[in-house]
Amino acid sequence: MNLLLTAAAAAEPSLAGSLVSLLVMIIPFGLIFYFMLVRPQKKEQKRMNEMLSALETGDVVLTTSGFYGVVIDITDDTVIVEFGNNKNCRIPMAKSAIAQVEKPDNQ
């Protein structure tokens, strides 16, 4: 009977030690995950929101599909973009489909 009690008492400190070592490994991996994945994604999302909030009519935009166009009209979630020299090629699209904005040079 004493043998079982000493075996159980000896197992408890190793369990606590393994939990501490597990936490010592999880915390650095959590920090690496945050700084390599979560933080850059939030930074990119903030940059995109700032870019889209500064969008004005007359700006040249690059869409996510690779087309360049000029913004004709802006509403809450959509923009009307004119593509090419043809004035009849005006397409409404979501603001989220804009990948890049270039301000026109007013010189």
N, C-alpha and C positions, 0 to 999 in steps of 0.2 A: 504494500500500500504506500509506503514511504517513497518507493521508487517512482510510482505514478505521480505523486505530488511534486517531487523534484523535477520530473520531466515536464510537467505543466508549468512550473515556475520558471524553468529555463527557456520555455518557448515564448513566454510573454515579452521579455526584453528584445528578442530578435524580431518579433512582430512590430514593436514600436520602432525599432531601428530600421526595419524595411519600409515602414510608412514614411519616416523622415527622409530616407534616401529616395523614395518615390517622389516626394514633394520637391526635393532638391533637383530632381531631373525634370519634373513637369513645369516648374516655374520658368527656367531658362527657355524651354521649348515654347511656352506660351508667349514669352517676350519676343522671341525670334519670329513666331507666327504673326504677332501684332505689328512689329516693325517692318516685316517684309511683305505682308499681304494686306492687312486692314488699313494701316496708316496711308500707304500710297494710294489705295483705292479712294479713301475719303478725300485726299488732297486733289486727285484728278476730278472727282465729282464736284468739288467746290470750284475748281477752275472752269469746268464746263458750265456750271450754273452762272458764274460771273460773266462768262463769254456770252451766253444766251440772253442774260438780262441786259447787256449792253448792245444788243442787236438793234440796228436801226434800218429804216428803208434806205436803199441805195448801196448797202454793203454788199460786197462780193462774198459769196459763201461757197464752200466746198461741201458737198453732201457726202454721206457715208457710202454712197454708191459710186462716187468719183466724178460727179458732174459739177461743173462750175456754173453759177448763176448769180443773178442780182435780185435782192429782196425788193419786192414791190409793195407788199402789205404785210402787217403783223397783227395777229390776234393773240389771245391768251396762250393757246397750245399749238397753233398752226401759223405757218408763214406761206405767202404766195411768192414763188420764185420764178423769174423769167430766165429761160435758158436760150443762149445763142442770140443772134441778131434778129430772129423772127419774133415779132411782137405778139404773135398768136400762141406762142409756146409758154404759157404760164401755168404752173402746176402748184396746187396747194399741197403742202407736206407738213409733217410734224416737226416741231422745233428740235426734237431729239434726233432727227435725221441729219442735222447739221454737224459736221465734224470740225470745220475751221471757218473763221470769219476774218476777212481782210477789209480794213477800212479804206475807202477811196482816198486818193491823194488830192487834196484841194489846194493846188498850187497855182 
